[in-house]
């Protein structure tokens, strides 16, 4: 349904009908419920914590073997963005994703090329985002720490992250 058609339909509803409709959406769709929770609480810290736990769990689950579903971890960042999380928190999540992947590699050894491509892509995306939001200096130490922690990792990973880092810093 086009937005114009939806808007036309919603304007025909009474206030009570709109409230009922929104509550039904909230009950039926988890993402709507999360959006409303975020909107009403304005608590970005707990939201960031929740999504960091999703990312962490893919690499370091409390029980069982790591699943390393990069799509699940990346999706956590996308969901946070859809909620309207502030720029500082989004940058934090993007860097956390890469930090966690780098830590995992250093703990367990080399992974595959697709893994490194995902980490490189998110690192570059984070740097571009931070540049656009004019907050590169706020995260310089973390971005540099990520780079330094890749020194002994294969697949040209360190070199690629180095190219990205020096494109934005120095």
Secondary structure, DSSP 4 states (H G I P E B T S, - for coil): --HHHHHHHHHTS-HHHHHHHHHHHHHH-HHHHHHHHHHHH--HHHHHHHHHHHHHHHHS-SSS-----HHHHHHHHHHHHHHT--HHHHHHHHHHHHHHHHHHHHHH----HHHHHHHHHHHHHHHHHHHHTT-TGGGHHHHHHHHHTTTT-TTTHHHHHHHHHHHH--
